[in-house]
């Protein structure tokens, strides 16, 4: 079908062929994409944030206070998303 002359009568077959080819391409592209790990988007506290960033607690608190690191405050505690910390690094 790829090298044939497409006429009006062969249009439905050509569209079917193109649809199949597009599906194969979509599957190949999906296989090449890195699998996004949803467990990386998890909430961590200050201790684990220190381990991830390899920075001391006072440094993390200072960066969070200045808004230089992605942090979320709930009450008196700071929370971080692991994937945001990795992206920040």
TORPA-4810 file (N, C-alpha, C, O; in nm, 3 decimals):
<nodes>
NODE_1_0.083_-0.119_0.000_0.000_0.000_0.000_0.088_0.125_0.000_0.045_0.230_-0.049_X
NODE_2_0.210_0.117_0.054_0.294_0.235_0.066_0.339_0.288_-0.069_0.354_0.409_-0.085_X
NODE_3_0.361_0.200_-0.168_0.411_0.245_-0.298_0.304_0.252_-0.405_0.334_0.288_-0.519_X
NODE_4_0.181_0.220_-0.373_0.074_0.220_-0.472_0.021_0.361_-0.493_0.028_0.446_-0.404_X
NODE_5_-0.031_0.384_-0.609_-0.099_0.511_-0.640_-0.233_0.510_-0.568_-0.310_0.415_-0.582_X
NODE_6_-0.262_0.613_-0.493_-0.388_0.621_-0.419_-0.493_0.689_-0.506_-0.476_0.803_-0.551_X
NODE_7_-0.601_0.617_-0.528_-0.713_0.671_-0.602_-0.830_0.690_-0.508_-0.825_0.648_-0.392_X
NODE_8_-0.936_0.754_-0.557_-1.053_0.777_-0.474_-1.113_0.645_-0.427_-1.163_0.636_-0.315_X
NODE_9_-1.110_0.544_-0.513_-1.167_0.414_-0.476_-1.085_0.344_-0.367_-1.139_0.268_-0.288_X
NODE_10_-0.955_0.371_-0.363_-0.868_0.306_-0.264_-0.849_0.392_-0.138_-0.771_0.356_-0.050_X
NODE_11_-0.919_0.502_-0.129_-0.904_0.593_-0.016_-0.933_0.527_0.120_-0.856_0.548_0.213_X
NODE_12_-1.041_0.448_0.135_-1.065_0.384_0.266_-0.951_0.291_0.308_-0.913_0.288_0.425_X
NODE_13_-0.895_0.214_0.212_-0.785_0.125_0.245_-0.660_0.207_0.284_-0.587_0.169_0.375_X
NODE_14_-0.638_0.317_0.214_-0.522_0.402_0.244_-0.533_0.462_0.384_-0.435_0.467_0.458_X
NODE_15_-0.653_0.507_0.420_-0.673_0.564_0.552_-0.653_0.457_0.659_-0.593_0.483_0.764_X
NODE_16_-0.703_0.337_0.635_-0.682_0.226_0.728_-0.535_0.194_0.745_-0.488_0.170_0.857_X
NODE_17_-0.463_0.193_0.635_-0.319_0.166_0.639_-0.246_0.274_0.719_-0.161_0.242_0.802_X
NODE_18_-0.279_0.399_0.695_-0.216_0.509_0.768_-0.249_0.503_0.917_-0.163_0.533_1.001_X
NODE_19_-0.371_0.466_0.949_-0.410_0.454_1.089_-0.328_0.346_1.159_-0.282_0.366_1.272_X
NODE_20_-0.309_0.232_1.094_-0.228_0.124_1.151_-0.084_0.169_1.170_-0.022_0.141_1.274_X
NODE_21_-0.030_0.240_1.071_0.108_0.287_1.080_0.124_0.388_1.194_0.224_0.385_1.266_X
NODE_22_0.029_0.476_1.210_0.035_0.575_1.318_0.028_0.508_1.455_0.096_0.551_1.548_X
NODE_23_-0.052_0.404_1.468_-0.061_0.331_1.594_0.072_0.264_1.627_0.117_0.265_1.741_X
NODE_24_0.135_0.206_1.525_0.267_0.144_1.547_0.370_0.249_1.588_0.450_0.224_1.678_X
NODE_25_0.368_0.364_1.526_0.461_0.471_1.562_0.434_0.518_1.705_0.528_0.541_1.782_X
NODE_26_0.306_0.532_1.739_0.272_0.575_1.875_0.323_0.477_1.978_0.375_0.518_2.082_X
NODE_27_0.310_0.346_1.951_0.358_0.244_2.044_0.510_0.247_2.056_0.565_0.229_2.164_X
NODE_28_0.578_0.271_1.944_0.725_0.276_1.948_0.772_0.398_2.028_0.868_0.388_2.105_X
NODE_29_0.707_0.511_2.010_0.744_0.631_2.085_0.716_0.611_2.233_0.796_0.651_2.317_X
NODE_30_0.604_0.551_2.266_0.570_0.525_2.406_0.672_0.432_2.471_0.704_0.448_2.588_X
NODE_31_0.722_0.335_2.395_0.822_0.243_2.449_0.954_0.313_2.474_1.030_0.273_2.562_X
NODE_32_0.984_0.417_2.398_1.109_0.490_2.416_1.104_0.593_2.529_1.208_0.634_2.579_X
NODE_33_0.984_0.633_2.568_0.968_0.732_2.674_1.011_0.671_2.807_0.978_0.556_2.835_X
NODE_34_1.084_0.748_2.889_1.116_0.696_3.022_0.989_0.686_3.105_0.904_0.775_3.102_X
NODE_35_0.977_0.579_3.178_0.858_0.560_3.259_0.863_0.653_3.379_0.955_0.647_3.460_X
NODE_36_0.764_0.740_3.389_0.757_0.835_3.500_0.719_0.759_3.626_0.617_0.690_3.630_X
NODE_37_0.800_0.773_3.725_0.775_0.705_3.851_0.688_0.793_3.940_0.730_0.902_3.979_X
NODE_38_0.569_0.746_3.971_0.477_0.826_4.050_0.516_0.828_4.197_0.469_0.915_4.272_X
NODE_39_0.601_0.734_4.242_0.640_0.733_4.382_0.738_0.844_4.415_0.763_0.871_4.532_X
NODE_40_0.795_0.911_4.314_0.884_1.023_4.339_0.806_1.147_4.383_0.863_1.236_4.446_X
NODE_41_0.678_1.153_4.351_0.596_1.267_4.393_0.533_1.235_4.527_0.412_1.217_4.540_X
NODE_42_0.620_1.229_4.626_0.570_1.199_4.760_0.619_1.307_4.855_0.724_1.367_4.834_X
NODE_43_0.543_1.329_4.957_0.573_1.432_5.055_0.680_1.381_5.151_0.668_1.271_5.205_X
NODE_44_0.784_1.461_5.172_0.888_1.425_5.268_0.905_1.539_5.367_0.871_1.654_5.338_X
NODE_45_0.958_1.505_5.484_0.982_1.605_5.587_1.125_1.655_5.579_1.201_1.616_5.491_X
NODE_46_1.161_1.741_5.672_1.290_1.810_5.667_1.409_1.714_5.674_1.509_1.735_5.606_X
NODE_47_1.398_1.608_5.754_1.511_1.515_5.767_1.543_1.447_5.634_1.659_1.437_5.595_X
NODE_48_1.440_1.401_5.567_1.462_1.335_5.439_1.504_1.435_5.332_1.583_1.403_5.242_X
NODE_49_1.452_1.558_5.341_1.494_1.663_5.247_1.643_1.691_5.262_1.712_1.717_5.164_X
NODE_50_1.693_1.685_5.385_1.837_1.704_5.409_1.918_1.593_5.343_2.023_1.619_5.284_X
NODE_51_1.868_1.471_5.352_1.938_1.358_5.289_1.937_1.370_5.138_2.038_1.344_5.072_X
NODE_52_1.823_1.409_5.082_1.810_1.419_4.936_1.901_1.529_4.882_1.970_1.510_4.782_X
NODE_53_1.901_1.644_4.948_1.979_1.758_4.899_2.122_1.759_4.950_2.207_1.832_4.899_X
NODE_54_2.149_1.678_5.054_2.280_1.674_5.119_2.318_1.811_5.176_2.431_1.858_5.162_X
NODE_55_2.220_1.873_5.240_2.241_2.002_5.304_2.194_1.991_5.448_2.110_1.907_5.481_X
NODE_56_2.248_2.076_5.533_2.214_2.076_5.675_2.076_2.138_5.697_2.026_2.213_5.614_X
NODE_57_2.015_2.104_5.811_1.882_2.157_5.843_1.878_2.310_5.841_1.788_2.367_5.780_X
NODE_58_1.973_2.377_5.906_1.966_2.524_5.903_1.971_2.581_5.760_1.907_2.681_5.731_X
NODE_59_2.047_2.516_5.673_2.055_2.560_5.533_1.922_2.542_5.464_1.877_2.631_5.392_X
NODE_60_1.857_2.429_5.485_1.726_2.402_5.425_1.623_2.503_5.475_1.544_2.556_5.397_X
NODE_61_1.624_2.530_5.607_1.530_2.628_5.663_1.553_2.766_5.601_1.457_2.836_5.568_X
NODE_62_1.679_2.805_5.586_1.710_2.936_5.527_1.665_2.944_5.383_1.605_3.043_5.342_X
NODE_63_1.693_2.839_5.304_1.652_2.837_5.164_1.499_2.843_5.151_1.446_2.910_5.063_X
NODE_64_1.429_2.773_5.240_1.283_2.772_5.236_1.228_2.909_5.275_1.132_2.958_5.215_X
NODE_65_1.288_2.971_5.376_1.242_3.104_5.420_1.260_3.208_5.310_1.177_3.297_5.294_X
NODE_66_1.369_3.196_5.234_1.396_3.290_5.125_1.321_3.254_4.997_1.323_3.330_4.901_X
NODE_67_1.256_3.138_4.997_1.179_3.095_4.879_1.267_3.043_4.767_1.225_3.041_4.651_X
NODE_68_1.387_2.999_4.801_1.481_2.950_4.699_1.469_2.800_4.674_1.522_2.749_4.576_X
NODE_69_1.398_2.732_4.763_1.379_2.587_4.749_1.228_2.562_4.755_1.158_2.626_4.833_X
NODE_70_1.176_2.469_4.674_1.031_2.442_4.679_0.992_2.374_4.810_1.027_2.259_4.835_X
NODE_71_0.919_2.446_4.892_0.878_2.395_5.023_0.735_2.436_5.052_0.685_2.535_4.998_X
NODE_72_0.670_2.359_5.138_0.532_2.384_5.176_0.523_2.379_5.327_0.571_2.285_5.391_X
NODE_73_0.461_2.480_5.384_0.450_2.486_5.529_0.307_2.454_5.570_0.211_2.512_5.519_X
NODE_74_0.296_2.362_5.663_0.166_2.324_5.719_0.180_2.334_5.870_0.244_2.250_5.933_X
NODE_75_0.119_2.436_5.927_0.138_2.458_6.070_0.280_2.505_6.095_0.324_2.605_6.039_X
NODE_76_0.350_2.431_6.180_0.489_2.466_6.210_0.589_2.376_6.137_0.710_2.387_6.160_X
NODE_77_0.541_2.289_6.050_0.629_2.195_5.982_0.648_2.231_5.836_0.558_2.286_5.770_X
NODE_78_0.766_2.200_5.787_0.797_2.217_5.645_0.788_2.082_5.576_0.833_1.980_5.629_X
NODE_79_0.731_2.082_5.458_0.722_1.961_5.377_0.777_1.990_5.238_0.777_2.104_5.191_X
NODE_80_0.823_1.886_5.174_0.881_1.897_5.041_0.832_1.780_4.957_0.801_1.673_5.010_X
NODE_81_0.824_1.800_4.826_0.799_1.689_4.735_0.933_1.642_4.682_1.014_1.723_4.637_X
NODE_82_0.955_1.511_4.687_1.084_1.455_4.648_1.120_1.491_4.504_1.234_1.529_4.477_X
NODE_83_1.025_1.480_4.412_1.056_1.510_4.271_1.091_1.657_4.252_1.175_1.690_4.168_X
NODE_84_1.029_1.746_4.328_1.062_1.889_4.318_1.202_1.917_4.372_1.274_2.000_4.316_X
NODE_85_1.241_1.847_4.480_1.376_1.862_4.531_1.480_1.813_4.432_1.583_1.877_4.411_X
NODE_86_1.452_1.698_4.370_1.546_1.644_4.271_1.558_1.737_4.151_1.666_1.754_4.096_X
NODE_87_1.447_1.796_4.111_1.451_1.891_4.000_1.525_2.019_4.041_1.598_2.076_3.960_X
NODE_88_1.507_2.063_4.164_1.574_2.182_4.214_1.727_2.162_4.216_1.803_2.253_4.186_X
NODE_89_1.768_2.041_4.251_1.911_2.010_4.256_1.970_2.025_4.118_2.090_2.004_4.099_X
</nodes>
